[in-house]
Amino acid sequence: MPESLCSASLKLQPVSMAELDRVMEIERQVFTAPWSRESYAELIPQPVISMWVLKNDTDVLGYMLYQLWDGEMELHTIAVDPVFQGQGLGRLLMQKLHAEAHSRGVQKIYLQVRVSNQSALRLYERFGFVKVGLRKRYYQDNAEDAHLMCCTLAY
């Protein structure tokens, strides 16, 4: 049985290379076409990339990776360990994404999401994302389409 998150002290912090193995465990559990460890290891040091982990006292529970460029942001990946899904952790990660966007003066945040991923679509819509396009056959594992979504931030 998972630890109660109400009593756990949760923190969001930049990922460390020591946490990458745990990130990969979550990645493989959540995604049908997971990124490779090498991809993350190459991306994390890049100055335009930021990767955050959501942790309790002992473990990584979720993570997100985004890219900044010219006043815009793209959320490339976000995931929560399946054991802890449905407990508001995705919402905490999205709140952090918005806080980071505001602190950097970002005007728009973009993301792609599988058309079949209804729980992710609901989460993104709650954070002001709207569908602005469709990327046909975007996902390589099954040729599923992706919604292109955008959130415009007001200051």
C-alpha positions as CSV (number, residue, x, y, z in Angstrom):
1,M,0.0,0.0,0.0
2,P,1.5,3.4,-0.9
3,E,2.4,5.9,1.7
4,S,-0.2,8.5,2.4
5,L,0.7,11.6,0.5
6,C,-1.1,13.8,3.0
7,S,1.6,13.1,5.6
8,A,4.5,12.9,3.2
9,S,6.6,16.0,2.7
10,L,6.5,16.6,-1.1
11,K,9.1,18.7,-2.8
12,L,9.8,19.7,-6.4
13,Q,13.5,20.0,-7.3
14,P,15.7,19.8,-10.4
15,V,16.5,16.3,-11.3
16,S,19.9,14.8,-10.4
17,M,21.7,12.2,-12.5
18,A,21.4,9.9,-9.5
19,E,17.6,10.0,-9.8
20,L,17.6,9.1,-13.5
21,D,17.3,5.4,-12.9
22,R,14.1,6.0,-10.9
23,V,12.8,8.3,-13.6
24,M,13.4,5.5,-16.1
25,E,11.3,3.1,-14.0
26,I,8.4,5.4,-14.1
27,E,9.0,6.2,-17.8
28,R,8.7,2.5,-18.7
29,Q,5.6,2.0,-16.6
30,V,3.7,5.0,-18.0
31,F,4.6,5.2,-21.6
32,T,4.2,2.7,-24.4
33,A,7.1,4.2,-26.2
34,P,9.5,5.3,-23.4
35,W,12.4,7.6,-24.0
36,S,15.8,6.1,-23.5
37,R,18.1,6.8,-20.5
38,E,20.6,8.1,-23.0
39,S,18.1,10.6,-24.4
40,Y,17.5,12.0,-20.9
41,A,21.2,12.0,-20.1
42,E,21.9,14.1,-23.2
43,L,19.0,16.5,-22.7
44,I,19.3,17.3,-19.0
45,P,22.6,19.3,-19.2
46,Q,21.3,21.5,-22.1
47,P,20.7,25.1,-21.0
48,V,17.3,25.3,-22.7
49,I,16.0,22.1,-21.0
50,S,14.7,21.9,-17.4
51,M,13.7,18.7,-15.7
52,W,12.0,18.6,-12.3
53,V,11.2,15.7,-10.1
54,L,8.5,15.5,-7.5
55,K,9.7,13.6,-4.4
56,N,8.5,12.5,-1.0
57,D,11.1,11.9,1.7
58,T,12.4,8.7,0.1
59,D,11.4,8.4,-3.6
60,V,10.8,10.1,-6.9
61,L,7.0,10.0,-7.5
62,G,6.8,12.0,-10.8
63,Y,8.7,14.2,-13.2
64,M,8.5,16.6,-16.1
65,L,10.8,17.9,-18.7
66,Y,10.3,21.1,-20.7
67,Q,12.2,23.3,-23.1
68,L,12.4,27.1,-23.2
69,W,13.0,29.2,-26.3
70,D,12.1,32.8,-27.4
71,G,9.5,33.5,-24.8
72,E,7.8,30.1,-25.3
73,M,7.9,26.8,-23.5
74,E,7.2,23.3,-24.7
75,L,6.3,20.5,-22.2
76,H,8.0,17.4,-23.7
77,T,7.1,14.9,-21.0
78,I,5.3,14.6,-17.7
79,A,4.6,11.4,-15.7
80,V,3.5,10.2,-12.3
81,D,4.3,6.7,-10.9
82,P,1.1,4.7,-11.5
83,V,0.9,3.8,-7.8
84,F,0.5,7.5,-7.0
85,Q,-1.7,8.6,-9.9
86,G,-5.1,10.1,-9.1
87,Q,-3.7,11.9,-6.0
88,G,-3.1,15.3,-7.4
89,L,0.6,14.9,-8.3
90,G,0.1,15.7,-12.0
91,R,-1.6,18.9,-10.8
92,L,1.4,19.8,-8.6
93,L,3.7,19.3,-11.6
94,M,1.5,21.5,-13.8
95,Q,1.4,24.2,-11.1
96,K,5.2,24.1,-11.1
97,L,5.2,24.3,-14.9
98,H,3.0,27.4,-14.8
99,A,5.1,29.0,-12.0
100,E,8.3,28.4,-14.1
101,A,6.6,29.9,-17.1
102,H,5.6,33.0,-15.2
103,S,9.0,33.5,-13.6
104,R,10.6,33.4,-17.1
105,G,8.1,35.7,-18.8
106,V,6.8,32.9,-21.1
107,Q,3.8,33.9,-23.2
108,K,2.8,30.5,-24.5
109,I,3.2,26.9,-23.4
110,Y,2.8,24.1,-26.0
111,L,2.5,20.3,-25.6
112,Q,1.4,17.2,-27.6
113,V,-0.9,14.6,-26.2
114,R,-2.3,11.4,-27.5
115,V,-5.9,11.8,-28.7
116,S,-6.8,8.8,-26.6
117,N,-5.3,10.1,-23.3
118,Q,-8.5,11.5,-21.8
119,S,-7.1,11.9,-18.3
120,A,-4.2,14.0,-19.5
121,L,-6.5,16.1,-21.8
122,R,-8.7,16.9,-18.8
123,L,-5.7,17.9,-16.7
124,Y,-4.3,20.1,-19.4
125,E,-7.6,21.7,-20.1
126,R,-7.9,22.5,-16.4
127,F,-4.7,24.5,-16.7
128,G,-5.9,26.5,-19.6
129,F,-4.6,24.5,-22.6
130,V,-6.7,24.4,-25.7
131,K,-6.4,22.3,-28.8
132,V,-4.8,24.2,-31.6
133,G,-3.9,21.5,-34.0
134,L,-3.7,17.8,-34.8
135,R,-0.6,16.0,-35.6
136,K,-1.5,13.0,-37.7
137,R,0.2,9.7,-36.9
138,Y,2.5,11.5,-34.5
139,Y,3.3,8.5,-32.2
140,Q,5.7,6.0,-33.7
141,D,4.6,3.0,-31.6
142,N,1.0,2.9,-33.0
143,A,0.7,5.8,-35.4
144,E,-1.8,7.5,-33.1
145,D,-2.6,11.2,-33.7
146,A,-1.6,13.9,-31.2
147,H,-3.5,17.0,-30.2
148,L,-1.2,20.0,-30.3
149,M,-2.3,22.1,-27.3
150,C,-1.4,25.7,-26.3
151,C,-1.8,27.7,-23.1
152,T,-1.5,31.5,-23.5
153,L,-0.4,33.2,-20.3
154,A,-1.8,36.6,-19.3
155,Y,0.3,39.0,-17.2
